[in-house]
């Protein structure tokens, strides 16, 4: 009976170590990939469909679409990534002539 419990405990410990190792490896790969794709200078890496607008203490990246007479719609995201995540929604709103 004790051998079975030891074997089960060893298997659980080994499985837990494997899961933790895979998790740590995936987190490391995620950070390395983010550094790879977002490591460029922000001016050079920005999408060419937008521009930087000066604010009080920094610059804000802005993309414009639609007509100047339409109401303004502001899309904001909470991450530092900017791979045009709002582009499909911007295009849809523009087609509907909401902006």
C-alpha positions as CSV (number, residue, x, y, z in Angstrom):
1,X,0.0,0.0,0.0
2,X,2.8,2.4,0.9
3,X,4.5,1.7,-2.5
4,X,1.3,2.6,-4.3
5,X,1.0,5.9,-2.4
6,X,4.7,6.7,-3.0
7,X,4.2,6.0,-6.7
8,X,1.1,8.2,-6.9
9,X,2.8,11.0,-5.0
10,X,5.9,10.7,-7.3
11,X,3.7,10.8,-10.4
12,X,1.8,13.8,-9.1
13,X,5.0,15.6,-8.2
14,X,6.5,14.9,-11.6
15,X,3.4,16.0,-13.4
16,X,3.2,19.2,-11.4
17,X,6.9,19.9,-12.2
18,X,6.3,19.3,-15.9
19,X,3.2,21.6,-15.9
20,X,5.1,24.4,-14.1
21,X,8.1,24.0,-16.4
22,X,5.9,24.2,-19.5
23,X,4.0,27.2,-18.1
24,X,7.3,29.1,-17.3
25,X,8.6,28.2,-20.8
26,X,5.4,29.6,-22.4
27,X,5.6,32.8,-20.4
28,X,9.2,33.3,-21.4
29,X,8.4,32.6,-25.1
30,X,5.5,35.1,-24.9
31,X,7.8,37.8,-23.5
32,X,10.5,37.1,-26.0
33,X,8.1,37.2,-28.9
34,X,6.6,40.5,-27.6
35,X,10.1,42.0,-27.4
36,X,10.8,40.7,-30.9
37,X,7.7,42.2,-32.5
38,X,7.5,45.4,-30.4
39,X,11.2,46.1,-29.9
40,X,11.5,48.6,-32.7
41,X,11.4,52.3,-32.3
42,X,7.8,53.3,-32.0
43,X,8.1,55.9,-34.7
44,X,9.5,53.4,-37.2
45,X,7.2,50.5,-36.2
46,X,3.9,52.4,-36.3
47,X,1.3,51.6,-38.9
48,X,1.6,53.9,-41.9
49,X,-2.1,54.7,-41.7
50,X,-1.7,56.9,-38.7
51,X,0.3,59.7,-37.1
52,X,1.4,60.9,-33.7
53,X,-0.4,63.9,-32.2
54,X,1.4,65.9,-29.5
55,X,-0.3,66.0,-26.1
56,X,0.6,67.8,-22.9
57,X,3.3,65.4,-21.9
58,X,3.7,62.7,-24.6
59,X,2.5,61.8,-28.1
60,X,-0.6,59.9,-28.9
61,X,-1.0,57.7,-32.0
62,X,-4.1,58.5,-34.0
63,X,-5.7,57.0,-37.1
64,X,-8.3,58.9,-39.0
65,X,-11.0,57.6,-41.4
66,X,-14.3,58.9,-42.7
67,X,-15.5,62.4,-43.4
68,X,-14.8,65.6,-41.3
69,X,-18.6,66.4,-41.1
70,X,-19.5,63.1,-39.4
71,X,-19.3,62.7,-35.6
72,X,-16.0,61.5,-34.2
73,X,-15.8,58.0,-32.8
74,X,-12.8,57.1,-30.6
75,X,-11.5,53.6,-30.3
76,X,-9.2,52.9,-27.4
77,X,-7.5,49.8,-26.2
78,X,-5.8,48.9,-22.9
79,X,-2.7,47.3,-24.2
80,X,0.5,48.6,-25.6
81,X,0.0,46.5,-28.8
82,X,-1.1,48.4,-31.8
83,X,-1.2,46.0,-34.7
84,X,-4.3,47.8,-36.0
85,X,-6.6,45.8,-33.7
86,X,-9.4,48.3,-34.3
87,X,-9.0,48.4,-38.1
88,X,-11.9,46.0,-38.9
89,X,-14.2,48.0,-36.7
90,X,-13.0,51.3,-38.0
91,X,-13.7,50.1,-41.6
92,X,-17.1,48.9,-40.7
93,X,-18.1,52.2,-39.0
94,X,-16.7,54.1,-42.0
95,X,-18.8,52.0,-44.4
96,X,-21.9,52.7,-42.4
97,X,-21.0,56.4,-42.7
98,X,-21.1,56.8,-38.9
99,X,-17.7,58.7,-39.0
